[in-house]
Amino acid sequence: MSSTPSSSPKSKPTPSLLSSDLTVVGNLRTTGDIQVEGTVQGDIRAHLLTVGESANIEGEIVADDIVVTGRVVGKVRGLKVRLTSTARVEGDIIHKTIAIESGAHFEGSVQRAEDPLATGGASAAPRVASAPATPAPAVPRPAAAGPAPTGSDNS
């Protein structure tokens, strides 16, 4: 009759907390849980991600379970995604299940996927900002700067 819950080898670690006065520039990755109350400029991967009401995240977030009460600018990918009434999300959401409370602000597209954690963006349509990466080298304008005049001589 001894109860020793803390000695169990599968005990759940304490969630990591990023307080409201903390700014992180870079990516975060854990197999555990994260609660963000501050600012993160980078991507986040976690098991459970809680975006607090004072949080501001700029980057992609990927987790099994995502609860957003703050601000996210970027793609959201999760098995279970919940936007509370105070959530502000600007970006696409790829999910297995989603709940959006009345009052939540969401701007972007929503796509259901059987395994949203596996989609690295290949199945989702690219945003306008990422599309021009390949066509740019096809127009070599700087080399043709000299012989460009085409008969309209303004003298």
C-alpha positions, -999 to +999 in steps of 0.1 A: +000+000+000+027+025-008+019+052-032+049+067-049+037+085-080+069+105-084+090+074-086+072+060-117+095+060-147+067+073-170+059+104-148+051+134-169+077+162-168+066+197-157+056+219-187+081+245-197+069+281-191+081+311-211+069+341-190+055+373-204+087+392-200+107+367-221+115+371-258+130+341-276+145+345-311+150+310-325+133+277-327+120+257-298+117+219-298+105+195-271+087+162-267+070+177-236+046+206-230+053+243-234+032+272-222+042+305-239+032+338-223+060+359-239+073+365-274+087+338-297+102+347-331+107+312-345+091+278-350+078+257-321+074+219-319+059+203-288+035+177-275+011+202-259+015+239-268-005+265-249-003+300-263-012+322-234-032+354-237-002+377-235+018+355-260+030+366-294+044+339-317+058+346-352+066+313-368+052+278-375+038+259-345+035+221-346+021+200-317-002+171-310-025+195-290-025+233-294-046+257-274-043+294-285-055+322-263-029+347-276-015+358-310+001+336-336+014+348-370+023+317-390+012+282-399-004+261-372-003+223-375-018+200-349-039+169-343-062+189-320-063+227-324-084+250-302-088+287-306-103+304-276-124+336-277-092+357-272-071+340-299-057+360-328-043+338-356-030+350-389-020+320-410-031+286-422-043+259-399-038+222-407-055+200-382-072+167-375-098+182-352-105+219-346-126+241-323-130+278-327-147+297-300-170+327-307-149+359-306-117+343-319-100+362-347-087+340-375-074+350-409-062+323-432-073+289-445-083+257-426-073+223-439-082+190-424-055+163-426-055+128-412-019+133-401-012+171-400+021+166-382+035+147-412+026+173-438+056+195-442+037+219-463+038+198-495+000+192-495-009+227-486-009+255-512+021+278-507+015+313-495+021+342-520+052+353-500+070+319-506+060+314-542+084+339-560+115+320-548+120+300-580+109+323-608+132+352-598+164+339-614+146+334-648+148+372-656+184+384-657+177+422-659+210+436-645+231+422-673+207+437-699+207+472-685+228+488-713+209+478-745+174+482-730+163+514-748+136+505-774+132+535-797+116+560-774+143+587-773+134+616-750+158+643-761 
